Amino acid sequence: MAVAWKSTLNKALEANKHLKYSTFFQLATVRPDGKPSVRTVVFRGFLDESTKITFTTDTRTFKVEHVKQSPWAEACWYFPDSREQFRLGGDLVIVGPDHPDAHLREARQDAWNSMSTGGRSWFGWPASGRPREPNKEEFEKPIPDKGEEALPSFALVYMDVDTVDYVLLPDVRVGYGSTADKGGTRQWHEQELNP
């Protein structure tokens, strides 16, 4: 069954694909001290045919530490040409090389294979956000090619979206909420809101 917000987001992505940054969205997590932390990540599609959005990360980043403390996050997309905003909330799941689910480990490897050589190279660099070492050779290590096993620092992340706030400026706003049954299948409902 089609989910209205997912269809709307896919249409917005298609309509704005001429913009290089259309797949970039902001992701907010909660630091261990309770303060918010926001950064930009790249949308890598939906996990299978679900409503779970995916992106990749380095397992050594602060965001992974945040998710271990609190998996709740919020994503925000804004498409300036169409004046649409999507705010998606849900729990994040980190899929590293030792994740217990074989299907998710395969999805992780597929994400690795779909990345450019430049994108894959970041995962061989020293850990992001830490003090920089003077040794530039640390940034020139050989990186596995597509089809070779992903580096251990590479992770696929998915958000199990359970709420969406959609705004089409100047006068449309729709809230989407969901409840999950025991099997994890979400039932979605929507409500028109004041802009």
N, C-alpha and C positions, 0 to 999 in steps of 0.2 A: 504494500500500500504506500502511495506517495505521501510524504510528509511535507506540508505546505511550506514551512520555513526553509527546508533543505532545497526544495524546488526554486524558491525565491532567491536563495543564496547562489545556487548554480546559475540561474539566469543573470544575476548581477556579475558573477565572475566571467561569464561569457560576454556580456555587454561591455565589460571593462578590460577584457584581455589585451587590448592594444596598449594598456598602461603596464609598463614593466613591473610596477610595484603592486599590481592588483592582487597578487597572492600573498602579500605581506599583511600580517595583522599583529596587533599588540596583545601581549599575554601578561596578565597580572597574576602573581602568586603571593603567598603570605610568607614573610620571613619568620624565622624562629622567635624574633622579638615582637611579632605581631604587626610589624609595619609592612605596607605593600611594596612590591617590587615589580616593575613593568619593563618589558623588553619587546623587541620586534622579532617575530619568527616567520617562517615561510610555510604556508599551507601546502601539504603534500597529498591532499585528497581525503576522501572518506575511507575508513577501514571497511573493506569489502563493500557491501551495499547498505551499510548501517548509517546511522546519524552521528557516528563517532568521527570527529575531525582529527587529522594527523599532522604532525610536524616532526622534525628530527632535532636531536640535541646531543651534546657531548656529556657523557655521564659524570664528568668532573666539574660541571658548571654548578653555580650556586642554585640555579632553579631546581636541579635534581635534589639538592639538600632541602630546599623548601618543600618540595612535593613529599619527601619522606616524612616531614613534620606535619604537613597538612596538604592533602591531595586536591583541595578545592582551588579552582582557578576561574578566571574570567577572561574571555577573548573579546577583542573589539576590532571590527573592520569598518573602515569608512571609504566609500567610493565617491570621490569628489565630482566626477562627471555626472553620475546619476543621482547624487545627493542621498545615498542610502547608507544607513548605519546598521550593523548587526552586532549585538552584544550576546555572547553565548556563555553560559555558565555550566560548570560540571566538574567532576573529578578527573584528575590526570592519572594516567597509568604509564609508567616507564617500562619499555620493553628492551632490555639489554641482552647480551649474548647468553645469559644464564636463565632467562625467563622460563618458567615451567611449561608454558603453552607452546607446543611445536608450531602450530599455525601462526602464532604471533611472531615467533622467531623467524619464520619464513617471510612474513610481511616485513620484518626489519631488514632482512637481507635484500628483498625486492626494493625497498626504499634506498638502500645503499647502492644497488645496481642502477637505479634511476638517476643518481646524482652525477653532476659533472666532475671531472678530475679535480678542478679547483675546489669544489665543495667538499669532496672527500678528503682533500689534503688538510683541511682544518683539523680533522680528527687525529692527525699525527703530530700536530703542534703541541707545545707545552700547554698545560691547563689554562683555560681562559680566566681572566680576572685576577690572576696571581702575579706577584712581582716578576718582571721580565728579566730573564737571564741574558747576559751579554753574548752568549754563544749563538750566533745566527744559524749554525748548522742544525740546531734543533728544529728549524723551520724548513729544512730541506730534505727531510727523510723521505725515502720512497714510500709511496702509498699504494695499497692493493688496487688493482684494476677492477672494473665492473666484472662481475662473475666470480671474483675471488672473495674469500671470507672477509666480512666487514671487520674493521678494527674493534677491539674490546671497548674503546671509548665511545663508540657510535651507538646511539639508541633511537628507536622509534618511540614517539610519544603519541598517545591518543587521549582525547578528551571525550568522556562519556557525557555528552551534552544532555542536560535535563531542563534547561530554561533558555529561552531566546527572547530578546527584546529587539524588534525590528522597527526602524524609523525610516520613512521616505519623506524627506522635507519637501514642502513645508507643512503638510497636514495629515500624514498617515502614520499611525503607530499601532503595532500589534504585539501583544505579549503571548508567548507560547510557553506552556508548562507541560510537564509530563509526570506520569507515575509509572513505575516499573512493576511488572508482576514477578512472581518467584523465579521465573526463568530469565528475567532481565529484559523482556520485551517491553518497550515503552508504548504507552497510550498517550497521544498528544491531544491537547485542547488549546484553543486560541481565544483571545479576548481583544476586541478593539479597545484602544486606550486613547486618552487625550494626548496630542503631540507634545 
